[in-house]
Amino acid sequence: MTPMTRSDHLFGPLFMQKSQEALWSSEAFLAHFKAYEIALANAAARVGLVTQEQAARAVEDIADFVPDLVGIEEGVKRDGLPVPAFVGQLKAHAREASRPAIHVGGTSQDLIDTAVSLILGQANVMFVSQLSEVTAALQTLEGDWGDQPLMGRTRMQAALPILVRDRMETWRLPLVEGQGCLDELRKRVEILQFGGAVGDRAAVAPFGEAMAAAMAEELGLHNPDRSWHSMRAPLADYAHWLSLVTASLAKMGQDLALMAQQGIEEVQFSGGGSSSAMPHKQNPVLAETLVALARYNAAQLPLMHGALVHEQERSGAAWTVEWMTLPAMVSTCTTALHHARVLLSQVERLGR
């Protein structure tokens, strides 16, 4: 996200919710890194790679470890990612007796991808709630105004009369379909990453599958058949879903903005944007913002498709593009759903 899209920026409330910034914060990633290392230590003890005593001590050391964020940020400049500095600090903090149970067979991508999976799990819980709220608000408005007459328009020209519900169904049904699609996507993106240096779990052979199953269970994630270091299609499909949801909301926003035009006046809002030069105007700000947010997400989608191309066993460049793009798309989508719910609450009349 750019500085203007931060929630504490002058323009920020249009583009970002504070809850989303917390979701993707440095502190959140570091907490997920710690959770991963605890699950890894416990799994290593379960299969006998380390003793139960070593794992128990490691879990204690990981739990009370407070990362030096400044030092990790310096490590990112050097290493291109935060995990080497994080693991180095963790091992320096840990007692010598517990170190054999720390970062057993893991690699940087394992921690980062799993942290993203955990964050997406939290975001998806939010999306489920937000989608339900928006669709419920639409159903309420359909119940109140659905039988009112409306002029159907094709190519922005008057066509034939319709009812308000005819148009509203084109707003609501894609969101209902999106809810169903998310249920399936969650199984594919809320997943463990555990592959080790080159994705084959060789460092913990022959216990890789057993450890992965134990870690996934502890972290509350799905366990894929193998590591997915260079197989990123689920994230690209998820980005596609984010773009579809924002586009569906933008169709509603675009329609409402057009319906609010003077001379048409097929919708009345309780609130709206004022003009510094024309006090008679009431600008449909949230409706317009939904369109802008959808265009933003649509423009990010090719970046996520480009990030599918991971050369050999791991790509630095493609992976970095994901870090730049996916959090912004998630934040844009949840902001659009928030704005849509507020916008619908401001509708006082639909139809003529």
Steps between C-alpha positions, in 0.01 A plus 500: 500500500615856436529759781168654391323169563606472865212545743682784680557697178283795396336287228528177696137442610400453136744216444590319823347368820718504813418136569659403171822685577527305825441175310807557281720674759857403580385392845242267347756333275744454788227347717421253220872421459512411870189284472658318206822431690304369799298267277822387328672419831198304622480307174871416509454359850194300396696308235814465713736739321551679831411403854182611672713687752686690226173592331340611826796727576495634144130581527568692821785693340300580187199611702697755705716618209452870417643569153709810438296655220767754408756223464264295287431798276875534449508132414234550235723757330781247497318170438192614310269340758457505879537134598881460515530787748196375693638146532845633587358711780283212621790257520714759678221546753434129553683283751763273351304189601194610302671611178494154332118526500487843335446539123538125440483444124333834438587777256408866460225433248333256737460766766395782268251302293344347811474844662317624189268198517419580863436865414273401212310275741433801722406714200263232374313494830453873453388453138239242600351745749518799265344317206215382721442856624493647148272232356268532801484878452415450133225253588353749747496775238345262246228426750436870556528627142516201268151544355555865409516578127827591335601580145717226359793640309722341236810676377402780742183572305141452618378155391197338669352519851627256763470467878763611749560136599592415140800730524580417861526130424791578268671656801421228753528170311869536402582560867306189601696304241819654635416369846480147363825539308678620814400184686690295244792739473564490873601133471763599243650815653483432874772238467828406666830554324771254602760401245844584632785628288380380158146388575563126544521484883824304464644641822229325704461185286320266543284698741400791277139399442439417865651830612296695246179336621581582862593861422189561290281366780667720762481813282143437388594478131432254220786266415582484126638185339846660475669835538387767255811720485475550125132413444308822563171447315285510816622851581434615142149353519447676831612831347251438219227453760597827672475681168161342423356607834617858464370505141158377614487775761611755240215402268264585785687823572497603136127436472423693816711796387310510171166457673583798723549738206287812500212449262500123558485492881421130535678481836515728801778488758501630856862606463740596226797706405488876495670727248725790602375706203142377445301468824195366312687177414494171691774285350461118518847462649483143628338377179781660299764359736370147441573548129850632571582210734387246241715659232796487735458130572447421132830672423683288763373168369752472213780541755375197693474302176856603414610382844394146406826462309747370759821383340628162618433431871456860624485848354606810683350742248157335458469447874578865569227610258251298705603683817444833328166410343292253699473699828386806305232299318370348823486840668329654197233229501416528869488880469261471207272271701508746789410792274224298334337426836512867600369608160201265519418625849468850354236406240166662586314432177538289186293531183268776378 
